[in-house]
Amino acid sequence: MARNKYPEVTRKRIIESAVKLFTVNGWDNVTIQEIVDDVGDITRGAFYHHFKTRADVIDAITKEMLTANNYFNDISDLKNLNALERLRQGISYSISQSVKEEDLSTIPFKMNSAEFVYSRITEGVQVVAPGIQKIIDEGNRDGSLQVAFPKQAAETFTMLFDIWMNPEIFRVSRAEFIQKIEHISLMFKGIGMPLMNDDLKDVFLALFDKVQE
């Protein structure tokens, strides 16, 4: 392959190799040279054309994961649902797809490094939260939500559901996970976002049980 003849293809292949190696070996145990070797037909120079550091790679992985799995955008045009129902359906669909397809919407345990989690938080606030805020604003208008600070609520929503409620990141017993579900239910109800219902609780428990397999 000629260097940089197909830069978008090379970048994608670097990311795919990095995901594979990070998943198998863990973030701290993979070098840039190992990623280059796994791709097979690129040089370190080609790698550095796209990414300066391993941290740049993990930022790219995180952004692509969040963009690919941002199902809230997919349901925003369903006119028969109010904003609260769209939020519930977005959470449910996102989790159900990750359980069904075993994709990267949940973080593989060996990729669960401080760098990865930090990247996931910051990219989530930048990539996902603005869409959540838009739905919250719509909910304030249609009466299904009563949120005083939509931007802050959206950022809190993104961080808690993507990180704190992710059983791949915080490993707890099933009983404690149920308590987390009840706690987050009370928390969001208190700020005017009564998100949790029985169906959504069941979806979270299905995710927990899948992770434990």
C-alpha positions, -999 to +999 in steps of 0.1 A: +000+000+000+014+034-009+019+056+021-011+078+027-027+069-006-058+059+013-054+077+046-090+071+058-085+033+053-052+033+071-066+052+100-095+028+103-072-002+102-050+013+129-081+018+151-093-017+145-059-032+154-057-010+185-091-021+197-082-058+192-049-054+211-063-033+239-091-057+244-068-088+245-039-073+264-051-042+282-044-006+275-011-004+295+003-035+278+002-024+241+029-004+224+027+017+193+050-007+176+027-036+184-002-018+168+020-011+137+030-047+135-006-059+139-017-037+110+011-054+090+019-031+061+024+003+076+054+021+091+056+040+124+057+071+102+023+062+088+010+057+123+023+091+134+007+107+104-027+098+120-019+097+158+008+113+178+004+091+209-015+061+222-038+085+240-048+100+206-057+064+195-079+058+225-096+092+220-104+083+185-118+049+195-139+064+222-154+091+199-162+065+172-178+042+197-200+069+212-209+083+177-218+048+164-239+040+195-256+073+200-291+059+194-308+089+209-304+107+175-321+077+158-353+081+177-356+119+179-380+121+150-406+097+164-435+122+167-457+098+187-433+098+217-428+127+241-393+136+252-393+114+283-404+084+263-376+091+237-350+092+264-363+059+279-363+043+244-329+056+236-314+041+268-333+008+263-323+005+226-286+013+233-283-013+260-303-039+242-282-036+211-250-040+231-264-071+248-276-085+215-246-077+193-219-078+219-205-047+204-182-020+219-209+001+235-198-015+268-161-013+276-141-045+275-127-050+310-091-051+299-095-017+282-108-003+314-079+020+321-079+055+336-070+070+302-099+052+285-125+061+312-114+098+311-116+098+273-150+082+275-162+109+299-149+139+280-160+126+246-194+117+260-199+152+272-189+166+238-205+140+215-236+127+233-247+153+259-257+180+233-282+156+218-295+147+252-299+184+261-319+189+230-344+162+240-345+176+276-353+211+262-381+195+241-393+177+273-395+210+292-417+223+263-440+193+260-444+189+298-429+154+301-398+168+319-393+197+343-355+202+344-341+235+357-306+231+342-308+211+309-272+214+300-259+202+333-286+175+335-276+162+300-239+160+311-248+142+343-271+118+324-243+110+300-216+104+326-238+084+350-254+061+324-223+056+303-198+052+332-213+047+366-240+024+355-216+004+332-210-030+349-178-034+330-163-004+347-178-007+382-180-043+392-205-049+419-228-076+431-263-080+415-279-067+448-257-036+447-264-030+411-302-031+418-295-005+445-277+016+420-307+014+397-330+026+425-306+054+435-303+067+399-341+065+396-346+087+427-318+111+416-332+118+382-368+120+395-356+147+419-344+169+390-375+165+370-364+135+348-384+104+360-366+081+337-367+047+354-397+025+349-400-013+353-391-020+317-359+001+318-349-016+351-352-050+334-330-038+305-303-027+329-305-061+348-302-079+314-270-059+307-256-068+342-264-105+337-248-105+303-216-090+316-214-117+343-215-145+318 
